[in-house]
């Protein structure tokens, strides 16, 4: 279950000393071909880290030969020196592989404003290259962890081809194309244009719908590389379906590992006039600290759901809304219905269903509760 499960890929994860704990902090994933098609989506945050600024140029031609990632420092708002460090890392990777630096995506994660030691990074590149292996995917997944408590990996099997993936993320999980660092690999034969179509379709209903804490990172990157090593060309719908399955699986792993969370909450909006309006409503509820705190306290406070719905521009009749929590319709026609005491919020998984009665579209947004542990985790300046 790693990025090296598909044929044509090698990977490594090593410790370069960026983390004071001595844990792995470097990952390298290499596409050995025969094809090198790729697609990438980035954060929509206007404040972007140096690796994102570099990689945005790399991916323009649809060719990526390798992805280098480091944890322990985001290399964001570190000035011209920080961008030069990103460039130097790409050059070192390219030198080892005998390729151009413009084919190397660079990703970083950690604290904003922390200057990564360039010599440590370059030594990490050397060590990662030396450690590249066909079974190195798990080590690579461990090398990108920050506040993650577990590594996140996935494999989806196709008909003679497969997709592998790894992700990191436990905080700053909010949408706009990506929500963390993700590398996806496939040995299917897929053009860069089709990869881009499939990736955007997949992220739209997976990573884009994960809104754990409403905070958008400066470093978010999701890259998919196709080696073509299987020699099999799946149909675009089949590949998109498999890629969506991989992205959704990784998104749910991120949700379950969100910092300090006690509950994973699925907010499903039914009968909206448009899908976008369904997402808008779901996201509004997902970002309500009052609602999230209520779930933490195991209080089925549906009034906080309606209050959040009312802040949106979606079409609905404020006097005719239905809300269910864990299958219990506690509100119908915007009035109390079932006894809230019937709602059991003890399990980690919580479902909220909102019926807008304005159309036929639906969407689900995923979030977590707001806990003491989340506040504690984010109140100290540590990576």
FILUMDREN-776633 format. One line per 2 residues: their letters; for each residue x, y, z of C-alpha. Coordinates in nm, 2 decimals, always signed. Layout:
a = X,Y,Z; ...
***
This chain:
xx = +0.00,+0.00,+0.00; +0.26,+0.26,-0.11
xx = +0.36,+0.50,-0.38; +0.59,+0.23,-0.50
xx = +0.32,-0.03,-0.55; +0.27,+0.08,-0.92
xx = +0.55,-0.03,-1.14; +0.81,+0.22,-1.24
xx = +0.86,+0.40,-0.91; +1.12,+0.41,-0.64
xx = +1.11,+0.60,-0.32; +1.30,+0.67,+0.00
xx = +1.25,+0.83,+0.34; +1.55,+0.94,+0.55
xx = +1.65,+1.16,+0.84; +1.86,+1.47,+0.76
xx = +1.85,+1.64,+1.10; +1.58,+1.89,+1.02
xx = +1.38,+1.75,+1.31; +1.52,+1.78,+1.66
xx = +1.37,+1.43,+1.74; +1.59,+1.26,+1.48
xx = +1.29,+1.13,+1.30; +1.27,+1.09,+0.92
xx = +1.23,+1.44,+0.76; +1.31,+1.38,+0.39
xx = +1.12,+1.19,+0.12; +1.20,+1.13,-0.24
xx = +0.97,+0.97,-0.50; +1.11,+0.90,-0.85
xx = +0.93,+0.81,-1.17; +1.16,+0.57,-1.37
xx = +0.93,+0.57,-1.67; +0.90,+0.48,-1.95
xx = +0.65,+0.77,-1.94; +0.67,+1.09,-1.73
xx = +0.33,+1.24,-1.75; +0.21,+1.44,-1.45
xx = -0.05,+1.68,-1.31; -0.05,+1.89,-1.00
xx = -0.29,+2.11,-0.80; -0.18,+2.37,-0.55
xx = -0.32,+2.57,-0.26; -0.53,+2.87,-0.36
xx = -0.38,+3.07,-0.07; -0.23,+3.38,-0.22
xx = +0.05,+3.35,+0.03; +0.25,+3.07,-0.11
xx = +0.56,+2.90,+0.01; +0.88,+2.89,-0.20
xx = +0.84,+2.53,-0.30; +0.50,+2.60,-0.44
xx = +0.63,+2.90,-0.63; +0.90,+2.68,-0.78
xx = +0.68,+2.38,-0.85; +0.41,+2.59,-1.02
xx = +0.67,+2.65,-1.30; +0.79,+2.29,-1.30
xx = +0.45,+2.14,-1.37; +0.35,+2.36,-1.66
xx = +0.47,+2.12,-1.93; +0.30,+1.82,-1.78
xx = +0.63,+1.64,-1.71; +0.76,+1.55,-1.36
xx = +1.04,+1.30,-1.30; +1.07,+1.32,-0.93
xx = +0.91,+1.47,-0.62; +1.13,+1.58,-0.32
xx = +0.96,+1.65,+0.01; +1.08,+1.77,+0.35
xx = +0.91,+1.80,+0.68; +1.05,+2.01,+0.97
xx = +1.01,+2.35,+0.80; +0.77,+2.50,+0.54
xx = +1.03,+2.73,+0.37; +0.76,+2.99,+0.35
xx = +0.84,+3.36,+0.40; +1.21,+3.29,+0.42
xx = +1.31,+3.55,+0.16; +1.51,+3.51,-0.16
xx = +1.75,+3.27,+0.03; +1.46,+3.03,+0.08
xx = +1.37,+3.02,-0.29; +1.74,+2.96,-0.37
xx = +1.74,+2.67,-0.13; +1.44,+2.52,-0.31
xx = +1.62,+2.56,-0.64; +1.94,+2.41,-0.50
xx = +1.75,+2.11,-0.38; +1.59,+2.05,-0.72
xx = +1.93,+2.09,-0.88; +2.08,+1.83,-0.65
xx = +1.80,+1.58,-0.72; +1.84,+1.64,-1.09
xx = +2.21,+1.59,-1.07; +2.17,+1.25,-0.92
xx = +1.90,+1.14,-1.16; +2.07,+1.29,-1.47
xx = +1.77,+1.51,-1.55; +1.68,+1.88,-1.56
xx = +1.59,+2.05,-1.23; +1.28,+2.19,-1.41
xx = +1.13,+1.83,-1.39; +1.16,+1.81,-1.01
xx = +0.87,+1.91,-0.79; +0.97,+2.03,-0.44
xx = +0.74,+2.02,-0.14; +0.80,+2.14,+0.22
xx = +0.59,+2.12,+0.53; +0.63,+2.25,+0.88
xx = +0.64,+2.59,+1.05; +0.61,+2.91,+0.84
xx = +0.91,+3.14,+0.88; +1.15,+2.86,+0.97
xx = +1.47,+2.87,+0.77; +1.57,+2.52,+0.67
xx = +1.94,+2.45,+0.68; +2.05,+2.41,+0.31
xx = +2.34,+2.19,+0.38; +2.12,+1.95,+0.58
xx = +1.86,+1.94,+0.29; +2.13,+1.87,+0.03
xx = +2.28,+1.60,+0.25; +1.93,+1.46,+0.28
xx = +1.89,+1.46,-0.10; +2.21,+1.26,-0.12
xx = +2.10,+1.01,+0.15; +1.75,+0.97,-0.01
xx = +1.90,+0.91,-0.35; +2.12,+0.64,-0.21
xx = +1.83,+0.48,-0.03; +1.59,+0.47,-0.33
xx = +1.42,+0.14,-0.35; +1.12,-0.03,-0.51
xx = +0.98,-0.09,-0.16; +1.07,+0.25,-0.02
xx = +0.72,+0.39,-0.02; +0.65,+0.34,+0.35
xx = +0.97,+0.51,+0.45; +0.88,+0.81,+0.22
xx = +0.54,+0.84,+0.38; +0.71,+0.85,+0.72
xx = +0.95,+1.12,+0.60; +0.67,+1.38,+0.54
xx = +0.50,+1.35,+0.88; +0.48,+1.65,+1.11
xx = +0.20,+1.65,+1.37; +0.07,+1.33,+1.20
xx = +0.04,+1.04,+1.44; +0.04,+0.79,+1.16
xx = +0.15,+0.78,+0.80; -0.12,+0.78,+0.53
xx = -0.10,+0.55,+0.23; -0.33,+0.39,-0.02
xx = -0.34,+0.16,-0.32; -0.62,+0.12,-0.56
xx = -0.60,-0.17,-0.81; -0.72,-0.14,-1.17
xx = -0.73,-0.40,-1.44; -0.36,-0.47,-1.48
xx = -0.26,-0.13,-1.35; -0.27,+0.05,-1.01
xx = -0.26,+0.38,-0.82; -0.05,+0.43,-0.51
xx = -0.05,+0.73,-0.28; +0.08,+0.89,+0.03
xx = -0.03,+1.20,+0.22; +0.06,+1.41,+0.52
xx = -0.17,+1.64,+0.71; -0.33,+1.68,+1.06
xx = -0.39,+2.05,+1.08; -0.46,+2.34,+0.85
xx = -0.70,+2.11,+0.66; -0.92,+2.34,+0.45
xx = -1.01,+2.33,+0.08; -0.91,+2.48,-0.25
xx = -0.77,+2.21,-0.47; -0.55,+2.05,-0.20
xx = -0.54,+2.03,+0.17; -0.19,+1.90,+0.25
xx = +0.10,+1.73,+0.07; +0.00,+1.43,-0.14
xx = +0.20,+1.22,-0.40; +0.00,+0.99,-0.62
xx = +0.16,+0.74,-0.86; +0.02,+0.51,-1.13
xx = +0.17,+0.27,-1.38; -0.12,+0.32,-1.62
xx = -0.07,+0.50,-1.95; -0.24,+0.83,-1.90
xx = -0.16,+1.16,-2.08; -0.08,+1.47,-1.88
xx = -0.40,+1.63,-2.00; -0.61,+1.34,-1.89
xx = -0.42,+1.33,-1.56; -0.51,+1.69,-1.50
xx = -0.88,+1.63,-1.58; -0.89,+1.33,-1.35
xx = -0.70,+1.49,-1.07; -0.92,+1.80,-1.06
xx = -1.24,+1.58,-1.07; -1.10,+1.37,-0.79
xx = -0.98,+1.65,-0.56; -1.31,+1.84,-0.61
xx = -1.51,+1.57,-0.43; -1.24,+1.46,-0.18
xx = -0.97,+1.69,-0.06; -1.18,+2.00,-0.15
xx = -1.46,+1.87,+0.08; -1.24,+1.82,+0.38
xx = -1.27,+2.12,+0.60; -1.13,+2.01,+0.93
xx = -1.04,+2.35,+1.08; -1.11,+2.61,+0.81
xx = -0.74,+2.70,+0.79; -0.58,+2.69,+0.45
xx = -0.21,+2.61,+0.43; +0.06,+2.80,+0.22
xx = +0.22,+2.48,+0.10; -0.06,+2.25,-0.02
xx = +0.04,+2.03,-0.32; -0.11,+1.72,-0.48
xx = +0.09,+1.56,-0.75; +0.01,+1.26,-0.96
xx = +0.28,+1.09,-1.18; +0.21,+0.83,-1.45
xx = +0.50,+0.59,-1.54; +0.31,+0.40,-1.81
xx = +0.50,+0.09,-1.70; +0.20,-0.14,-1.71
xx = +0.15,-0.06,-2.08; -0.23,-0.04,-2.02
xx = -0.44,+0.26,-2.11; -0.76,+0.27,-1.90
xx = -1.06,+0.47,-2.01; -1.06,+0.82,-1.86
xx = -1.38,+0.75,-1.66; -1.23,+0.43,-1.51
xx = -0.91,+0.61,-1.42; -1.09,+0.90,-1.27
xx = -1.31,+0.67,-1.06; -1.00,+0.49,-0.93
xx = -0.81,+0.82,-0.86; -1.12,+0.96,-0.68
xx = -1.13,+0.65,-0.47; -0.76,+0.69,-0.38
xx = -0.80,+1.06,-0.30; -1.11,+1.00,-0.09
xx = -0.94,+0.73,+0.11; -0.64,+0.95,+0.19
xx = -0.88,+1.24,+0.28; -1.06,+1.02,+0.53
xx = -0.72,+0.91,+0.68; -0.64,+1.28,+0.72
xx = -0.98,+1.34,+0.88; -0.93,+1.06,+1.13
xx = -0.58,+1.20,+1.23; -0.68,+1.56,+1.26
xx = -0.52,+1.73,+1.56; -0.69,+1.65,+1.88
xx = -1.02,+1.54,+1.73; -1.27,+1.32,+1.91
xx = -1.52,+1.30,+1.63; -1.52,+1.28,+1.25
xx = -1.83,+1.46,+1.12; -1.99,+1.41,+0.78
xx = -2.23,+1.69,+0.69; -2.45,+1.59,+0.40
xx = -2.68,+1.86,+0.24; -2.97,+1.72,+0.04
xx = -3.21,+1.87,-0.22; -3.01,+2.18,-0.28
xx = -3.07,+2.40,-0.59; -2.71,+2.34,-0.71
xx = -2.41,+2.13,-0.60; -2.22,+2.45,-0.52
xx = -2.49,+2.56,-0.28; -2.49,+2.23,-0.11
xx = -2.12,+2.26,-0.06; -2.16,+2.62,+0.07
xx = -2.41,+2.51,+0.33; -2.21,+2.21,+0.44
xx = -1.89,+2.42,+0.47; -2.07,+2.68,+0.67
xx = -2.17,+2.43,+0.93; -1.83,+2.27,+0.92
xx = -1.67,+2.60,+1.01; -1.90,+2.68,+1.30
xx = -1.70,+2.67,+1.62; -2.02,+2.66,+1.82
xx = -2.14,+2.36,+1.63; -1.81,+2.18,+1.65
xx = -1.78,+2.25,+2.03; -2.13,+2.12,+2.08
xx = -2.04,+1.79,+1.91; -1.73,+1.77,+2.13
xx = -1.96,+1.81,+2.43; -2.20,+1.54,+2.28
xx = -2.47,+1.80,+2.26; -2.70,+1.75,+1.95
xx = -2.76,+2.13,+1.92; -2.94,+2.15,+1.59
xx = -3.01,+2.52,+1.64; -2.64,+2.59,+1.57
xx = -2.68,+2.40,+1.24; -2.97,+2.62,+1.13
xx = -2.79,+2.93,+1.24; -2.50,+2.84,+1.01
xx = -2.72,+2.75,+0.72; -2.87,+3.10,+0.75
xx = -2.54,+3.27,+0.68; -2.52,+3.13,+0.33
xx = -2.65,+3.25,+0.00; -2.81,+2.91,-0.09
xx = -3.18,+2.89,-0.19; -3.41,+2.76,+0.09
xx = -3.71,+2.86,+0.30; -3.59,+2.95,+0.65
xx = -3.92,+2.83,+0.78; -3.89,+2.48,+0.62
xx = -3.56,+2.31,+0.70; -3.50,+1.96,+0.82
xx = -3.20,+1.84,+1.02; -3.10,+1.49,+1.13
xx = -2.81,+1.40,+1.36; -2.69,+1.04,+1.35
xx = -3.01,+0.94,+1.18; -3.25,+1.11,+1.42
xx = -3.46,+1.39,+1.27; -3.43,+1.64,+1.55
xx = -3.57,+1.92,+1.34; -3.84,+1.92,+1.07
xx = -4.00,+2.22,+0.91; -3.76,+2.44,+1.11
xx = -3.93,+2.33,+1.44; -3.83,+2.07,+1.70
xx = -3.91,+1.71,+1.61; -3.75,+1.41,+1.77
xx = -3.61,+1.43,+2.13; -3.24,+1.53,+2.10
xx = -3.18,+1.28,+2.38; -3.23,+1.01,+2.12
xx = -2.91,+1.12,+1.95; -2.60,+0.92,+2.06
xx = -2.29,+1.12,+2.00; -2.06,+0.88,+2.18
xx = -1.92,+0.72,+1.86; -1.64,+0.89,+1.68
xx = -1.84,+0.90,+1.35; -2.11,+1.16,+1.35
xx = -2.35,+1.23,+1.06; -2.55,+1.55,+1.01
xx = -2.81,+1.56,+0.73; -2.97,+1.89,+0.62
xx = -3.26,+1.90,+0.38; -3.29,+2.23,+0.20
xx = -3.60,+2.13,-0.01; -3.49,+2.35,-0.29
xx = -3.38,+2.12,-0.57; -3.22,+1.78,-0.63
xx = -2.84,+1.83,-0.58; -2.64,+1.71,-0.28
xx = -2.29,+1.72,-0.14; -2.10,+1.60,+0.17
xx = -1.84,+1.80,+0.36; -1.62,+1.64,+0.63
xx = -1.50,+1.81,+0.95; -1.40,+1.74,+1.31
xx = -1.52,+1.86,+1.65; -1.34,+2.14,+1.83
xx = -1.16,+2.00,+2.13; -0.93,+2.11,+2.42
xx = -0.66,+1.89,+2.26; -0.68,+2.09,+1.93
xx = -0.63,+2.42,+2.12; -0.34,+2.27,+2.32
xx = -0.17,+2.13,+2.00; -0.18,+2.47,+1.83
xx = -0.09,+2.69,+2.12; +0.28,+2.61,+2.12
xx = +0.54,+2.71,+1.86; +0.67,+2.37,+1.77
x = +0.68,+2.15,+1.46
***
